[in-house]
Amino acid sequence: MPENHVKPKVLVVDDEQVIANTLAMILNQSGFEAHPVYSGEKAVEMAATLQPDMLITDVIMADLNGIDAAIRIRAMLPAIKILLFSGQAATADLLEKARARGYEFEILAKPVHPQDLLSKLRG
């Protein structure tokens, strides 16, 4: 990461707005420039203009799941760091499907502890 004072841009995606907003607030207070969005489709749209350094996304969402959103965003931004989080068992199937297509994603279990999240992002 460059040592100048540019904050890493993070796109935070969760269809539960409280979670997206809370994670974005924690990240903003921790030296990141975080932007919450509330759907996978919106994340793909926003990534095109925002050009984030990192993507943190819930997996199970109504419109476009987080893994498919991450794959689309990675196609636009190959260097982006992606972290997935989920509280649901259905995630394992989606991760396997993504793996079969050649995509490997790191996943955190919900609820995400802020310190765990920050250490993953800084690591």
FENFEN-V646403 format. One record per residue. N is the residue number from 1. RES is the residue in three letters. SS is DSSP state (2 for helix, 1 for strand, 0 for the rest). PHI is phi as a letter, one per 30 degrees, with the letter a starting at -180 (* if undefined). Layout:
n: <N | N>
res: <RES | RES>
ss: <SS | SS>
phi: <PHI | PHI>
This chain:
n: <1 | 2 | 3 | 4 | 5 | 6 | 7 | 8 | 9 | 10 | 11 | 12 | 13 | 14 | 15 | 16 | 17 | 18 | 19 | 20 | 21 | 22 | 23 | 24 | 25 | 26 | 27 | 28 | 29 | 30 | 31 | 32 | 33 | 34 | 35 | 36 | 37 | 38 | 39 | 40 | 41 | 42 | 43 | 44 | 45 | 46 | 47 | 48 | 49 | 50 | 51 | 52 | 53 | 54 | 55 | 56 | 57 | 58 | 59 | 60 | 61 | 62 | 63 | 64 | 65 | 66 | 67 | 68 | 69 | 70 | 71 | 72 | 73 | 74 | 75 | 76 | 77 | 78 | 79 | 80 | 81 | 82 | 83 | 84 | 85 | 86 | 87 | 88 | 89 | 90 | 91 | 92 | 93 | 94 | 95 | 96 | 97 | 98 | 99 | 100 | 101 | 102 | 103 | 104 | 105 | 106 | 107 | 108 | 109 | 110 | 111 | 112 | 113 | 114 | 115 | 116 | 117 | 118 | 119 | 120 | 121 | 122 | 123>
res: <MET | PRO | GLU | ASN | HIS | VAL | LYS | PRO | LYS | VAL | LEU | VAL | VAL | ASP | ASP | GLU | GLN | VAL | ILE | ALA | ASN | THR | LEU | ALA | MET | ILE | LEU | ASN | GLN | SER | GLY | PHE | GLU | ALA | HIS | PRO | VAL | TYR | SER | GLY | GLU | LYS | ALA | VAL | GLU | MET | ALA | ALA | THR | LEU | GLN | PRO | ASP | MET | LEU | ILE | THR | ASP | VAL | ILE | MET | ALA | ASP | LEU | ASN | GLY | ILE | ASP | ALA | ALA | ILE | ARG | ILE | ARG | ALA | MET | LEU | PRO | ALA | ILE | LYS | ILE | LEU | LEU | PHE | SER | GLY | GLN | ALA | ALA | THR | ALA | ASP | LEU | LEU | GLU | LYS | ALA | ARG | ALA | ARG | GLY | TYR | GLU | PHE | GLU | ILE | LEU | ALA | LYS | PRO | VAL | HIS | PRO | GLN | ASP | LEU | LEU | SER | LYS | LEU | ARG | GLY>
ss: <0 | 0 | 0 | 0 | 0 | 0 | 0 | 0 | 1 | 1 | 1 | 1 | 1 | 0 | 0 | 0 | 2 | 2 | 2 | 2 | 2 | 2 | 2 | 2 | 2 | 2 | 2 | 2 | 2 | 0 | 0 | 0 | 1 | 1 | 1 | 1 | 1 | 0 | 0 | 2 | 2 | 2 | 2 | 2 | 2 | 2 | 2 | 2 | 2 | 2 | 0 | 0 | 0 | 1 | 1 | 1 | 1 | 1 | 0 | 0 | 0 | 0 | 0 | 0 | 0 | 2 | 2 | 2 | 2 | 2 | 2 | 2 | 2 | 2 | 2 | 2 | 0 | 0 | 0 | 0 | 1 | 1 | 1 | 1 | 1 | 1 | 0 | 0 | 0 | 0 | 2 | 2 | 2 | 2 | 2 | 2 | 2 | 2 | 2 | 2 | 0 | 0 | 0 | 0 | 0 | 1 | 1 | 1 | 1 | 0 | 0 | 0 | 0 | 2 | 2 | 2 | 2 | 2 | 2 | 2 | 2 | 2 | 0>
phi: <* | d | d | d | c | d | d | d | d | b | c | c | b | a | d | c | e | e | d | e | d | d | d | d | d | d | d | d | d | c | j | c | c | c | b | d | b | c | a | d | d | d | d | d | d | d | d | d | c | d | h | d | d | b | b | c | b | d | d | d | b | d | d | b | d | d | d | d | d | d | d | d | d | d | d | d | b | e | c | d | d | b | b | c | b | a | c | b | d | d | e | e | d | d | d | d | d | d | d | d | c | j | c | c | b | d | b | c | d | d | d | d | d | e | d | d | d | d | d | d | d | d | d>
